[in-house]
């Protein structure tokens, strides 16, 4: 079984909205946890959040990999291959 190529070829752009989920901040919504897109730096909320903006960003943009944007967490997730890295 080969490793996910998306996880090994991602970049590390800065967060576009370091203060929280881009869409939730714009609409006044709340979030549970944050995820940062490793293609463009979009910060979205996790699937436990009411609006699931990180997954929506993947579906809209096709950017496959996010990293946890929570303090002390260093994991990455590839939506395309459903792989944790």
Secondary structure, 3 states (H helix, E strand, C coil): CCCCHHHHCCCCCCCCCCCCCHHHHHHCCCCCCEEEECCCCCEEECCCCCCCHHHHHHHHHCCCEEEECCCCCCCEEECCCCEEC
